[in-house]
């Protein structure tokens, strides 16, 4: 089975260093690696809202490599440090980036994430159909 790797040029060096693919096209679906809200230079914004927007923007950049937009999402899992404290803000930002029909979504509270200072990591699956 042939799989297409999606690596936006801006992420190429980081992906090579980490030994990972931001996205993989497999048959009719695109699977994305979880993203945090780190800025392009790797700095983590202190603002939760800035992190949330950055996550959706990164997802959009990876999907664009397959000529897709956020409207192609069919499933989203978000992992949150302090979910209850920022859920309403996250939900407002989410609705600024996504539209009907919304992807299936699971929000999970976690004790921590790999990236220091990250309050959310989002993993998604999109469809090519």
MOPAC internal coordinates of N, CA, C and O (Angstrom, degrees):
PM7 1SCF
backbone

  N    0.0000 0     0.00 0     0.00 0    0    0    0
  C    1.4426 1     0.00 0     0.00 0    1    0    0
  C    1.5349 1   108.28 1     0.00 0    2    1    0
  O    1.2310 1   120.69 1   -47.40 1    3    2    1
  N    1.3135 1   116.29 1   132.60 1    3    2    1
  C    1.4562 1   122.17 1   178.91 1    5    3    2
  C    1.5212 1   109.46 1   -93.48 1    6    5    3
  O    1.2310 1   120.99 1   -45.85 1    7    6    5
  N    1.3180 1   115.71 1   134.15 1    7    6    5
  C    1.4552 1   120.77 1   176.59 1    9    7    6
  C    1.5169 1   108.45 1  -122.93 1   10    9    7
  O    1.2310 1   121.08 1   -39.41 1   11   10    9
  N    1.3097 1   115.53 1   140.59 1   11   10    9
  C    1.4614 1   121.28 1   177.88 1   13   11   10
  C    1.5241 1   108.55 1   -97.40 1   14   13   11
  O    1.2310 1   120.96 1   -50.76 1   15   14   13
  N    1.3250 1   115.77 1   129.24 1   15   14   13
  C    1.4613 1   121.33 1   178.05 1   17   15   14
  C    1.5250 1   108.36 1   -92.14 1   18   17   15
  O    1.2310 1   120.65 1   -47.02 1   19   18   17
  N    1.3238 1   116.36 1   132.98 1   19   18   17
  C    1.4604 1   122.13 1   178.84 1   21   19   18
  C    1.5263 1   109.14 1  -105.63 1   22   21   19
  O    1.2310 1   121.03 1   -69.23 1   23   22   21
  N    1.3260 1   115.63 1   110.77 1   23   22   21
  C    1.4671 1   120.45 1   178.36 1   25   23   22
  C    1.5228 1   108.25 1  -132.92 1   26   25   23
  O    1.2310 1   120.28 1   -76.97 1   27   26   25
  N    1.3325 1   117.08 1   103.03 1   27   26   25
  C    1.4666 1   119.32 1   175.56 1   29   27   26
  C    1.5284 1   109.75 1   -60.71 1   30   29   27
  O    1.2310 1   119.65 1   -36.87 1   31   30   29
  N    1.3310 1   118.28 1   143.13 1   31   30   29
  C    1.4667 1   120.79 1  -178.64 1   33   31   30
  C    1.5331 1   113.63 1   -51.44 1   34   33   31
  O    1.2310 1   119.90 1   141.70 1   35   34   33
  N    1.3084 1   117.79 1   -38.30 1   35   34   33
  C    1.4624 1   120.89 1  -178.30 1   37   35   34
  C    1.5351 1   112.51 1   -66.26 1   38   37   35
  O    1.2310 1   120.02 1   160.95 1   39   38   37
  N    1.3199 1   117.56 1   -19.05 1   39   38   37
  C    1.4680 1   121.23 1  -178.66 1   41   39   38
  C    1.5202 1   113.54 1  -104.51 1   42   41   39
  O    1.2310 1   120.20 1   175.58 1   43   42   41
  N    1.3323 1   117.22 1    -4.42 1   43   42   41
  C    1.4685 1   121.11 1  -172.54 1   45   43   42
  C    1.5337 1   113.06 1   -54.94 1   46   45   43
  O    1.2310 1   119.46 1   127.86 1   47   46   45
  N    1.3167 1   118.63 1   -52.14 1   47   46   45
  C    1.4702 1   120.63 1  -176.35 1   49   47   46
  C    1.5239 1   111.48 1   -61.44 1   50   49   47
  O    1.2310 1   120.44 1   135.34 1   51   50   49
  N    1.3151 1   116.76 1   -44.66 1   51   50   49
  C    1.4646 1   120.13 1  -179.82 1   53   51   50
  C    1.5272 1   111.06 1   -63.44 1   54   53   51
  O    1.2310 1   120.27 1   142.55 1   55   54   53
  N    1.3147 1   117.09 1   -37.45 1   55   54   53
  C    1.4650 1   121.19 1  -179.39 1   57   55   54
  C    1.5230 1   111.67 1   -68.82 1   58   57   55
  O    1.2310 1   120.74 1   140.94 1   59   58   57
  N    1.3051 1   116.19 1   -39.06 1   59   58   57
  C    1.4651 1   120.33 1   177.77 1   61   59   58
  C    1.5253 1   109.51 1   -64.43 1   62   61   59
  O    1.2310 1   120.56 1   134.22 1   63   62   61
  N    1.3364 1   116.54 1   -45.78 1   63   62   61
  C    1.4741 1   120.09 1   179.37 1   65   63   62
  C    1.5279 1   111.18 1   -61.38 1   66   65   63
  O    1.2310 1   120.03 1   140.20 1   67   66   65
  N    1.3111 1   117.54 1   -39.80 1   67   66   65
  C    1.4640 1   122.00 1  -176.33 1   69   67   66
  C    1.5252 1   112.67 1   -85.05 1   70   69   67
  O    1.2310 1   120.02 1   165.88 1   71   70   69
  N    1.3381 1   117.57 1   -14.12 1   71   70   69
  C    1.4540 1   119.95 1  -178.19 1   73   71   70
  C    1.5216 1   111.95 1    64.62 1   74   73   71
  O    1.2310 1   120.69 1  -132.47 1   75   74   73
  N    1.3334 1   116.29 1    47.53 1   75   74   73
  C    1.4576 1   120.72 1  -178.79 1   77   75   74
  C    1.5170 1   110.90 1  -144.11 1   78   77   75
  O    1.2310 1   121.43 1   -16.32 1   79   78   77
  N    1.3188 1   114.87 1   163.68 1   79   78   77
  C    1.4636 1   121.67 1   177.64 1   81   79   78
  C    1.5255 1   108.56 1  -114.38 1   82   81   79
  O    1.2310 1   119.50 1   -50.04 1   83   82   81
  N    1.3313 1   118.57 1   129.96 1   83   82   81
  C    1.4613 1   120.38 1   177.53 1   85   83   82
  C    1.5236 1   112.45 1   -64.17 1   86   85   83
  O    1.2310 1   120.41 1   149.02 1   87   86   85
  N    1.3243 1   116.82 1   -30.98 1   87   86   85
  C    1.4540 1   120.65 1   179.55 1   89   87   86
  C    1.5137 1   111.55 1  -154.88 1   90   89   87
  O    1.2310 1   121.42 1   -29.57 1   91   90   89
  N    1.3220 1   114.89 1   150.43 1   91   90   89
  C    1.4634 1   121.99 1   178.21 1   93   91   90
  C    1.5266 1   108.13 1  -133.34 1   94   93   91
  O    1.2310 1   120.69 1   -51.73 1   95   94   93
  N    1.3204 1   116.28 1   128.27 1   95   94   93
  C    1.4638 1   120.82 1   172.60 1   97   95   94
  C    1.5230 1   106.32 1   -90.95 1   98   97   95
  O    1.2310 1   120.79 1   -56.26 1   99   98   97
  N    1.3342 1   116.10 1   123.74 1   99   98   97
  C    1.4507 1   122.15 1   177.79 1  101   99   98
  C    1.5213 1   107.81 1  -131.33 1  102  101   99
  O    1.2310 1   121.26 1   -71.09 1  103  102  101
  N    1.3093 1   115.20 1   108.91 1  103  102  101
  C    1.4626 1   122.82 1  -176.33 1  105  103  102
  C    1.5206 1   110.19 1    56.39 1  106  105  103
  O    1.2310 1   118.96 1    69.98 1  107  106  105
  N    1.3288 1   119.58 1  -110.02 1  107  106  105
  C    1.4685 1   120.98 1  -174.61 1  109  107  106
  C    1.5229 1   113.21 1  -105.04 1  110  109  107
  O    1.2310 1   120.21 1  -169.58 1  111  110  109
  N    1.3328 1   117.20 1    10.42 1  111  110  109
  C    1.4612 1   119.67 1  -178.55 1  113  111  110
  C    1.5300 1   111.81 1  -128.75 1  114  113  111
  O    1.2310 1   121.68 1   -23.59 1  115  114  113
  N    1.3140 1   114.39 1   156.41 1  115  114  113
  C    1.4559 1   122.09 1   175.92 1  117  115  114
  C    1.5232 1   106.91 1  -118.81 1  118  117  115
  O    1.2310 1   120.92 1   -54.92 1  119  118  117
  N    1.3208 1   115.85 1   125.08 1  119  118  117
  C    1.4603 1   122.71 1  -179.77 1  121  119  118
  C    1.5251 1   108.06 1  -108.01 1  122  121  119
  O    1.2310 1   120.27 1   -56.13 1  123  122  121
  N    1.3223 1   117.09 1   123.87 1  123  122  121
  C    1.4587 1   121.02 1  -179.27 1  125  123  122
  C    1.5192 1   110.78 1  -106.62 1  126  125  123
  O    1.2310 1   121.45 1   -37.04 1  127  126  125
  N    1.3233 1   114.83 1   142.96 1  127  126  125
  C    1.4487 1   121.69 1   171.42 1  129  127  126
  C    1.5245 1   108.32 1   -66.85 1  130  129  127
  O    1.2310 1   119.91 1   -33.30 1  131  130  129
  N    1.3058 1   117.79 1   146.70 1  131  130  129
  C    1.4636 1   120.78 1   177.76 1  133  131  130
  C    1.5210 1   110.89 1   -58.71 1  134  133  131
  O    1.2310 1   121.03 1   -37.95 1  135  134  133
  N    1.3229 1   115.63 1   142.05 1  135  134  133
  C    1.4663 1   121.04 1   179.01 1  137  135  134
  C    1.5257 1   110.16 1  -121.54 1  138  137  135
  O    1.2310 1   121.77 1   -34.46 1  139  138  137
  N    1.3204 1   114.22 1   145.54 1  139  138  137
  C    1.4604 1   121.10 1   172.25 1  141  139  138
  C    1.5278 1   107.53 1  -106.92 1  142  141  139
  O    1.2310 1   121.00 1    -1.91 1  143  142  141
  N    1.3162 1   115.69 1   178.09 1  143  142  141
  C    1.4539 1   120.70 1  -176.09 1  145  143  142
  C    1.5108 1   115.33 1   -89.92 1  146  145  143
  O    1.2310 1   119.76 1  -155.92 1  147  146  145
  N    1.3195 1   118.06 1    24.08 1  147  146  145
  C    1.4634 1   120.27 1   179.37 1  149  147  146
  C    1.5318 1   110.09 1   -63.68 1  150  149  147
  O    1.2310 1   121.02 1   -35.04 1  151  150  149
  N    1.3118 1   115.65 1   144.96 1  151  150  149
  C    1.4621 1   122.30 1   176.87 1  153  151  150
  C    1.5303 1   109.12 1   -70.80 1  154  153  151
  O    1.2310 1   119.53 1   -15.80 1  155  154  153
  N    1.3384 1   118.50 1   164.20 1  155  154  153
  C    1.4677 1   121.31 1   179.74 1  157  155  154
  C    1.5347 1   113.47 1   -54.42 1  158  157  155
  O    1.2310 1   120.10 1   149.66 1  159  158  157
  N    1.3386 1   117.42 1   -30.34 1  159  158  157
  C    1.4640 1   119.67 1   179.00 1  161  159  158
  C    1.5264 1   112.56 1   -83.75 1  162  161  159
  O    1.2310 1   120.15 1  -177.04 1  163  162  161
  N    1.3372 1   117.32 1     2.96 1  163  162  161
  C    1.4575 1   121.76 1   178.73 1  165  163  162
  C    1.5127 1   114.77 1    93.53 1  166  165  163
  O    1.2310 1   119.91 1   168.10 1  167  166  165
  N    1.3312 1   117.77 1   -11.90 1  167  166  165
  C    1.4613 1   120.72 1   179.29 1  169  167  166
  C    1.5244 1   110.22 1   -70.12 1  170  169  167
  O    1.2310 1   120.99 1   -38.43 1  171  170  169
  N    1.3307 1   115.72 1   141.57 1  171  170  169
  C    1.4563 1   120.49 1   179.53 1  173  171  170
  C    1.5276 1   108.77 1   -96.85 1  174  173  171
  O    1.2310 1   119.74 1   -62.29 1  175  174  173
  N    1.3328 1   118.11 1   117.71 1  175  174  173
  C    1.4694 1   120.15 1   178.55 1  177  175  174
  C    1.5282 1   110.76 1   -60.55 1  178  177  175
  O    1.2310 1   120.32 1   -35.61 1  179  178  177
  N    1.3087 1   116.99 1   144.39 1  179  178  177
  C    1.4619 1   120.53 1   175.99 1  181  179  178
  C    1.5200 1   110.90 1   -74.41 1  182  181  179
  O    1.2310 1   120.15 1   150.03 1  183  182  181
  N    1.3212 1   117.31 1   -29.97 1  183  182  181
  C    1.4533 1   122.33 1  -178.47 1  185  183  182
  C    1.5310 1   110.64 1   -72.77 1  186  185  183
  O    1.2310 1   120.89 1   -55.26 1  187  186  185
  N    1.3279 1   115.91 1   124.74 1  187  186  185
  C    1.4594 1   119.66 1   176.08 1  189  187  186
  C    1.5292 1   110.29 1   -60.67 1  190  189  187
  O    1.2310 1   120.59 1   137.55 1  191  190  189
  N    1.3315 1   116.48 1   -42.45 1  191  190  189
  C    1.4640 1   120.05 1  -179.13 1  193  191  190
  C    1.5258 1   111.10 1   -60.15 1  194  193  191
  O    1.2310 1   120.26 1   137.85 1  195  194  193
  N    1.3279 1   117.11 1   -42.15 1  195  194  193
  C    1.4646 1   120.48 1   178.47 1  197  195  194
  C    1.5303 1   110.53 1   -62.94 1  198  197  195
  O    1.2310 1   120.13 1   140.49 1  199  198  197
  N    1.3197 1   117.36 1   -39.51 1  199  198  197
  C    1.4597 1   120.63 1   177.09 1  201  199  198
  C    1.5250 1   111.24 1   -62.62 1  202  201  199
  O    1.2310 1   120.36 1   136.66 1  203  202  201
  N    1.3319 1   116.92 1   -43.34 1  203  202  201
  C    1.4628 1   120.79 1  -178.31 1  205  203  202
  C    1.5250 1   110.79 1   -62.81 1  206  205  203
  O    1.2310 1   120.69 1   132.51 1  207  206  205
  N    1.3324 1   116.28 1   -47.49 1  207  206  205
  C    1.4731 1   119.56 1   178.56 1  209  207  206
  C    1.5364 1   110.74 1   -61.55 1  210  209  207
  O    1.2310 1   120.35 1   137.94 1  211  210  209
  N    1.3250 1   116.93 1   -42.06 1  211  210  209
  C    1.4679 1   120.81 1  -179.08 1  213  211  210
  C    1.5259 1   111.19 1   -60.90 1  214  213  211
  O    1.2310 1   120.11 1   141.79 1  215  214  213
  N    1.3375 1   117.40 1   -38.21 1  215  214  213
  C    1.4694 1   120.35 1   178.03 1  217  215  214
  C    1.5204 1   110.90 1   -59.90 1  218  217  215
  O    1.2310 1   120.50 1   128.62 1  219  218  217
  N    1.3258 1   116.65 1   -51.38 1  219  218  217
  C    1.4638 1   119.48 1  -178.33 1  221  219  218
  C    1.5272 1   111.42 1   -65.32 1  222  221  219
  O    1.2310 1   120.34 1   144.97 1  223  222  221
  N    1.3305 1   116.96 1   -35.03 1  223  222  221
  C    1.4680 1   119.76 1   177.31 1  225  223  222
  C    1.5267 1   111.03 1   -64.88 1  226  225  223
  O    1.2310 1   120.06 1   137.66 1  227  226  225
  N    1.3361 1   117.49 1   -42.34 1  227  226  225
  C    1.4713 1   120.75 1   178.40 1  229  227  226
  C    1.5230 1   110.94 1   -63.72 1  230  229  227
  O    1.2310 1   120.64 1   137.31 1  231  230  229
  N    1.3277 1   116.37 1   -42.69 1  231  230  229
  C    1.4610 1   119.83 1   177.99 1  233  231  230
  C    1.5250 1   109.17 1   -58.10 1  234  233  231
  O    1.2310 1   120.51 1   136.31 1  235  234  233
  N    1.3258 1   116.63 1   -43.69 1  235  234  233
  C    1.4597 1   121.13 1   178.96 1  237  235  234
  C    1.5173 1   112.62 1   -61.14 1  238  237  235
  O    1.2310 1   120.14 1   141.35 1  239  238  237
  N    1.3257 1   117.34 1   -38.65 1  239  238  237
  C    1.4723 1   121.41 1   179.65 1  241  239  238
  C    1.5301 1   110.64 1   -65.44 1  242  241  239
  O    1.2310 1   120.19 1   138.38 1  243  242  241
  N    1.3221 1   117.24 1   -41.62 1  243  242  241
  C    1.4676 1   119.81 1   179.31 1  245  243  242
  C    1.5287 1   110.20 1   -68.55 1  246  245  243
  O    1.2310 1   120.26 1   135.24 1  247  246  245
  N    1.3282 1   117.10 1   -44.76 1  247  246  245
  C    1.4617 1   120.00 1   179.18 1  249  247  246
  C    1.5296 1   111.78 1   -61.18 1  250  249  247
  O    1.2310 1   120.52 1   145.88 1  251  250  249
  N    1.3192 1   116.62 1   -34.12 1  251  250  249
  C    1.4713 1   120.62 1   179.81 1  253  251  250
  C    1.5276 1   111.30 1   -61.02 1  254  253  251
  O    1.2310 1   119.82 1   153.37 1  255  254  253
  N    1.3165 1   117.96 1   -26.63 1  255  254  253
  C    1.4674 1   121.18 1   177.40 1  257  255  254
  C    1.5271 1   110.93 1   -64.41 1  258  257  255
  O    1.2310 1   120.43 1   158.29 1  259  258  257
  N    1.3309 1   116.79 1   -21.71 1  259  258  257
  C    1.4673 1   121.44 1   176.65 1  261  259  258
  C    1.5235 1   110.38 1  -106.22 1  262  261  259
  O    1.2310 1   120.77 1  -163.45 1  263  262  261
  N    1.3433 1   116.14 1    16.55 1  263  262  261
  C    1.4716 1   122.20 1  -177.78 1  265  263  262
  C    1.5213 1   112.02 1    58.79 1  266  265  263
  O    1.2310 1   120.58 1  -141.77 1  267  266  265
  N    1.3204 1   116.49 1    38.23 1  267  266  265
  C    1.4587 1   122.78 1   178.73 1  269  267  266
  C    1.5214 1   109.97 1  -119.67 1  270  269  267
  O    1.2310 1   121.33 1   -19.20 1  271  270  269
  N    1.3124 1   115.06 1   160.80 1  271  270  269
  C    1.4604 1   121.87 1   173.48 1  273  271  270
  C    1.5151 1   109.68 1  -119.74 1  274  273  271
  O    1.2310 1   120.83 1     2.23 1  275  274  273
  N    1.3085 1   116.02 1  -177.77 1  275  274  273
  C    1.4594 1   120.61 1  -179.49 1  277  275  274
  C    1.5243 1   112.22 1   -63.64 1  278  277  275
  O    1.2310 1   120.08 1   160.75 1  279  278  277
  N    1.3159 1   117.45 1   -19.25 1  279  278  277
  C    1.4649 1   120.42 1   178.12 1  281  279  278
  C    1.5265 1   112.14 1   -69.28 1  282  281  279
  O    1.2310 1   119.67 1   169.82 1  283  282  281
  N    1.3333 1   118.23 1   -10.18 1  283  282  281
  C    1.4651 1   122.23 1   177.68 1  285  283  282
  C    1.5263 1   112.56 1   -84.21 1  286  285  283
  O    1.2310 1   119.99 1   172.08 1  287  286  285
  N    1.3323 1   117.62 1    -7.92 1  287  286  285
  C    1.4588 1   120.07 1  -178.08 1  289  287  286
  C    1.5211 1   111.36 1   -66.29 1  290  289  287
  O    1.2310 1   121.23 1   -44.79 1  291  290  289
  N    1.3429 1   115.26 1   135.21 1  291  290  289
  C    1.4597 1   120.63 1   175.78 1  293  291  290
  C    1.5217 1   111.95 1  -117.76 1  294  293  291
  O    1.2310 1   120.23 1   162.31 1  295  294  293
  N    1.3302 1   117.17 1   -17.69 1  295  294  293
  C    1.4658 1   120.63 1  -179.88 1  297  295  294
  C    1.5135 1   109.15 1  -150.56 1  298  297  295
  O    1.2310 1   120.88 1   -39.84 1  299  298  297
  N    1.3350 1   115.93 1   140.16 1  299  298  297
  C    1.4598 1   121.73 1   178.96 1  301  299  298
  C    1.5221 1   108.41 1  -141.07 1  302  301  299
  O    1.2310 1   121.05 1   -47.54 1  303  302  301
  N    1.3192 1   115.60 1   132.46 1  303  302  301
  C    1.4605 1   121.67 1   171.86 1  305  303  302
  C    1.5184 1   106.76 1  -121.52 1  306  305  303
  O    1.2310 1   120.94 1   -54.12 1  307  306  305
  N    1.3286 1   115.82 1   125.88 1  307  306  305
  C    1.4647 1   119.97 1   178.72 1  309  307  306
  C    1.5214 1   108.60 1  -116.47 1  310  309  307
  O    1.2310 1   121.32 1   -46.15 1  311  310  309
  N    1.3250 1   115.08 1   133.85 1  311  310  309
  C    1.4605 1   123.23 1  -179.11 1  313  311  310
  C    1.5223 1   107.05 1  -110.67 1  314  313  311
  O    1.2310 1   120.36 1   -55.95 1  315  314  313
  N    1.3221 1   116.91 1   124.05 1  315  314  313
  C    1.4651 1   121.90 1  -171.25 1  317  315  314
  C    1.5156 1   112.73 1  -123.41 1  318  317  315
  O    1.2310 1   120.84 1   -43.80 1  319  318  317
  N    1.3225 1   116.00 1   136.20 1  319  318  317
  C    1.4572 1   122.49 1   166.66 1  321  319  318
  C    1.5302 1   104.80 1   -94.62 1  322  321  319
  O    1.2310 1   120.34 1   -65.03 1  323  322  321
  N    1.3284 1   116.95 1   114.97 1  323  322  321
  C    1.4618 1   120.10 1  -177.91 1  325  323  322
  C    1.5219 1   113.11 1    79.96 1  326  325  323
  O    1.2310 1   120.57 1  -139.72 1  327  326  325
  N    1.3209 1   116.51 1    40.28 1  327  326  325
  C    1.4670 1   122.30 1  -175.48 1  329  327  326
  C    1.5223 1   112.99 1   -50.30 1  330  329  327
  O    1.2310 1   119.92 1   130.64 1  331  330  329
  N    1.2980 1   117.75 1   -49.36 1  331  330  329
  C    1.4627 1   120.13 1  -175.02 1  333  331  330
  C    1.5240 1   112.39 1   -65.85 1  334  333  331
  O    1.2310 1   120.38 1   150.04 1  335  334  333
  N    1.3099 1   116.88 1   -29.96 1  335  334  333
  C    1.4684 1   120.61 1  -178.69 1  337  335  334
  C    1.5291 1   112.08 1   -73.81 1  338  337  335
  O    1.2310 1   119.83 1   151.14 1  339  338  337
  N    1.3271 1   117.92 1   -28.86 1  339  338  337
  C    1.4714 1   118.77 1  -176.58 1  341  339  338
  C    1.5277 1   114.02 1  -123.03 1  342  341  339
  O    1.2310 1   119.63 1  -169.64 1  343  342  341
  N    1.3222 1   118.31 1    10.36 1  343  342  341
  C    1.4606 1   120.19 1  -175.65 1  345  343  342
  C    1.5279 1   112.52 1   -57.40 1  346  345  343
  O    1.2310 1   119.49 1   133.07 1  347  346  345
  N    1.3118 1   118.57 1   -46.93 1  347  346  345
  C    1.4660 1   120.37 1  -177.59 1  349  347  346
  C    1.5252 1   111.71 1   -60.77 1  350  349  347
  O    1.2310 1   120.41 1   137.92 1  351  350  349
  N    1.3307 1   116.82 1   -42.08 1  351  350  349
  C    1.4630 1   120.79 1   177.81 1  353  351  350
  C    1.5286 1   109.90 1   -64.60 1  354  353  351
  O    1.2310 1   120.27 1   134.08 1  355  354  353
  N    1.3313 1   117.09 1   -45.92 1  355  354  353
  C    1.4619 1   120.11 1   179.05 1  357  355  354
  C    1.5232 1   110.47 1   -58.73 1  358  357  355
  O    1.2310 1   120.63 1   135.98 1  359  358  357
  N    1.3218 1   116.40 1   -44.02 1  359  358  357
  C    1.4595 1   120.32 1  -178.47 1  361  359  358
  C    1.5284 1   111.51 1   -62.91 1  362  361  359
  O    1.2310 1   119.95 1   140.51 1  363  362  361
  N    1.3206 1   117.70 1   -39.49 1  363  362  361
  C    1.4752 1   120.65 1   176.98 1  365  363  362
  C    1.5208 1   110.85 1   -62.93 1  366  365  363
  O    1.2310 1   120.50 1   135.32 1  367  366  365
  N    1.3312 1   116.64 1   -44.68 1  367  366  365
  C    1.4784 1   120.21 1   179.01 1  369  367  366
  C    1.5258 1   109.96 1   -65.15 1  370  369  367
  O    1.2310 1   120.21 1   136.19 1  371  370  369
  N    1.3276 1   117.20 1   -43.81 1  371  370  369
  C    1.4624 1   121.54 1   178.75 1  373  371  370
  C    1.5349 1   110.85 1   -54.13 1  374  373  371
  O    1.2310 1   120.88 1   135.36 1  375  374  373
  N    1.3265 1   115.93 1   -44.64 1  375  374  373
  C    1.4609 1   120.27 1  -177.61 1  377  375  374
  C    1.5295 1   112.93 1   -72.66 1  378  377  375
  O    1.2310 1   120.07 1   163.45 1  379  378  377
  N    1.3265 1   117.47 1   -16.55 1  379  378  377
  C    1.4693 1   120.72 1   173.50 1  381  379  378
  C    1.5270 1   110.92 1   -75.95 1  382  381  379
  O    1.2310 1   120.58 1   155.98 1  383  382  381
  N    1.3326 1   116.50 1   -24.02 1  383  382  381
  C    1.4675 1   121.13 1  -176.17 1  385  383  382
  C    1.5330 1   113.67 1  -103.09 1  386  385  383
  O    1.2310 1   120.13 1   153.94 1  387  386  385
  N    1.3148 1   117.36 1   -26.06 1  387  386  385
  C    1.4646 1   121.11 1  -175.84 1  389  387  386
  C    1.5182 1   110.45 1  -114.03 1  390  389  387
  O    1.2310 1   121.03 1   -24.28 1  391  390  389
  N    1.3305 1   115.64 1   155.72 1  391  390  389
  C    1.4584 1   120.03 1   178.81 1  393  391  390
  C    1.5256 1   109.49 1  -139.69 1  394  393  391
  O    1.2310 1   121.54 1    -9.04 1  395  394  393
  N    1.2946 1   114.66 1   170.96 1  395  394  393
  C    1.4552 1   123.03 1  -178.97 1  397  395  394
  C    1.5286 1   109.70 1   -69.37 1  398  397  395
  O    1.2310 1   118.33 1   -48.30 1  399  398  397
  N    1.3197 1   120.79 1   131.70 1  399  398  397
  C    1.4521 1   126.58 1     5.78 1  401  399  398
  C    1.5326 1   110.71 1   -81.78 1  402  401  399
  O    1.2310 1   120.94 1   -51.93 1  403  402  401
  N    1.3179 1   115.81 1   128.07 1  403  402  401
  C    1.4559 1   121.96 1  -177.68 1  405  403  402
  C    1.5289 1   110.32 1   -74.59 1  406  405  403
  O    1.2310 1   120.57 1   -30.91 1  407  406  405
  N    1.3319 1   116.51 1   149.09 1  407  406  405
  C    1.4664 1   118.34 1   176.67 1  409  407  406
  C    1.5337 1   110.43 1   -70.39 1  410  409  407
  O    1.2310 1   120.87 1   -24.67 1  411  410  409
  N    1.3136 1   115.94 1   155.33 1  411  410  409
  C    1.4624 1   119.97 1   169.53 1  413  411  410
  C    1.5286 1   106.47 1   -58.63 1  414  413  411
  O    1.2310 1   119.98 1   -36.64 1  415  414  413
  N    1.3377 1   117.63 1   143.36 1  415  414  413
  C    1.4638 1   119.62 1  -172.75 1  417  415  414
  C    1.5185 1   111.26 1  -142.79 1  418  417  415
  O    1.2310 1   121.28 1   -45.80 1  419  418  417
  N    1.3187 1   115.16 1   134.20 1  419  418  417
  C    1.4536 1   122.76 1   172.24 1  421  419  418
  C    1.5124 1   107.69 1  -124.43 1  422  421  419
  O    1.2310 1   120.49 1   -52.01 1  423  422  421
  N    1.3427 1   116.66 1   127.99 1  423  422  421
  C    1.4690 1   122.14 1   176.77 1  425  423  422
  C    1.5248 1   107.63 1  -109.94 1  426  425  423
  O    1.2310 1   120.78 1   -51.49 1  427  426  425
  N    1.3266 1   116.12 1   128.51 1  427  426  425
  C    1.4534 1   122.19 1  -175.56 1  429  427  426
  C    1.5229 1   109.47 1  -124.64 1  430  429  427
  O    1.2310 1   120.32 1   -47.76 1  431  430  429
  N    1.3307 1   116.99 1   132.24 1  431  430  429
  C    1.4580 1   120.35 1   174.39 1  433  431  430
  C    1.5271 1   108.47 1   -87.51 1  434  433  431
  O    1.2310 1   120.76 1   -46.41 1  435  434  433
  N    1.3306 1   116.16 1   133.59 1  435  434  433
  C    1.4620 1   122.02 1  -179.35 1  437  435  434
  C    1.5290 1   109.80 1  -127.03 1  438  437  435
  O    1.2310 1   120.75 1   -18.18 1  439  438  437
  N    1.3210 1   116.16 1   161.82 1  439  438  437
  C    1.4656 1   121.00 1  -179.95 1  441  439  438
  C    1.5199 1   111.78 1   -76.56 1  442  441  439
  O    1.2310 1   120.28 1   151.58 1  443  442  441
  N    1.3199 1   117.06 1   -28.42 1  443  442  441
  C    1.4526 1   120.00 1  -179.22 1  445  443  442
  C    1.5141 1   111.44 1  -172.40 1  446  445  443
  O    1.2310 1   121.39 1   -14.42 1  447  446  445
  N    1.3240 1   114.95 1   165.58 1  447  446  445
  C    1.4581 1   122.35 1   178.14 1  449  447  446
  C    1.5247 1   108.79 1  -124.38 1  450  449  447
  O    1.2310 1   120.25 1   -19.44 1  451  450  449
  N    1.3242 1   117.13 1   160.56 1  451  450  449
  C    1.4696 1   121.27 1  -177.14 1  453  451  450
  C    1.5191 1   112.42 1   -58.89 1  454  453  451
  O    1.2310 1   120.39 1   136.66 1  455  454  453
  N    1.3476 1   116.86 1   -43.34 1  455  454  453
  C    1.4625 1   120.20 1  -178.73 1  457  455  454
  C    1.5217 1   110.50 1   -78.65 1  458  457  455
  O    1.2310 1   120.79 1   -58.26 1  459  458  457
  N    1.3312 1   116.10 1   121.74 1  459  458  457
  C    1.4595 1   122.04 1   178.43 1  461  459  458
  C    1.5350 1   109.69 1   -58.51 1  462  461  459
  O    1.2310 1   120.55 1   -49.66 1  463  462  461
  N    1.3079 1   116.54 1   130.34 1  463  462  461
  C    1.4626 1   121.80 1   178.21 1  465  463  462
  C    1.5129 1   114.64 1    87.84 1  466  465  463
  O    1.2310 1   119.77 1   170.58 1  467  466  465
  N    1.3280 1   118.05 1    -9.42 1  467  466  465
  C    1.4631 1   120.49 1   178.91 1  469  467  466
  C    1.5202 1   109.74 1   -72.82 1  470  469  467
  O    1.2310 1   121.03 1   -43.04 1  471  470  469
  N    1.3334 1   115.64 1   136.96 1  471  470  469
  C    1.4669 1   120.54 1   177.07 1  473  471  470
  C    1.5222 1   111.45 1  -108.68 1  474  473  471
  O    1.2310 1   120.04 1   170.76 1  475  474  473
  N    1.3447 1   117.53 1    -9.24 1  475  474  473
  C    1.4615 1   120.20 1   177.95 1  477  475  474
  C    1.5216 1   110.01 1  -151.19 1  478  477  475
  O    1.2310 1   121.46 1   -32.13 1  479  478  477
  N    1.3262 1   114.82 1   147.87 1  479  478  477
  C    1.4664 1   122.51 1   168.92 1  481  479  478
  C    1.5193 1   105.27 1  -133.75 1  482  481  479
  O    1.2310 1   120.67 1   -45.93 1  483  482  481
  N    1.3312 1   116.32 1   134.07 1  483  482  481
  C    1.4591 1   121.04 1  -176.65 1  485  483  482
  C    1.5319 1   108.76 1  -120.44 1  486  485  483
  O    1.2310 1   121.29 1   -47.93 1  487  486  485
  N    1.3232 1   115.14 1   132.07 1  487  486  485
  C    1.4623 1   122.14 1   175.81 1  489  487  486
  C    1.5245 1   107.39 1  -120.90 1  490  489  487
  O    1.2310 1   120.56 1   -43.61 1  491  490  489
  N    1.3375 1   116.54 1   136.39 1  491  490  489
  C    1.4522 1   120.10 1  -176.41 1  493  491  490
  C    1.5254 1   112.24 1  -135.33 1  494  493  491
  O    1.2310 1   121.90 1   -19.13 1  495  494  493
  N    1.3273 1   113.97 1   160.87 1  495  494  493
  C    1.4532 1   123.21 1   170.85 1  497  495  494
  C    1.5301 1   106.06 1  -127.59 1  498  497  495
  O    1.2310 1   121.02 1   -45.21 1  499  498  497
  N    1.3270 1   115.65 1   134.79 1  499  498  497
  C    1.4664 1   121.48 1   178.58 1  501  499  498
  C    1.5261 1   108.59 1  -120.27 1  502  501  499
  O    1.2310 1   121.26 1   -16.52 1  503  502  501
  N    1.3151 1   115.20 1   163.48 1  503  502  501
  C    1.4563 1   121.36 1   177.35 1  505  503  502
  C    1.5086 1   110.47 1  -113.05 1  506  505  503
  O    1.2310 1   120.58 1   -35.42 1  507  506  505
  N    1.3120 1   116.49 1   144.58 1  507  506  505
  C    1.4612 1   121.84 1   175.84 1  509  507  506
  C    1.5249 1   111.14 1   -85.55 1  510  509  507
  O    1.2310 1   120.56 1   162.61 1  511  510  509
  N    1.3154 1   116.53 1   -17.39 1  511  510  509
  C    1.4691 1   120.92 1  -177.05 1  513  511  510
  C    1.5189 1   112.25 1   -80.31 1  514  513  511
  O    1.2310 1   120.10 1   180.00 1  515  514  513

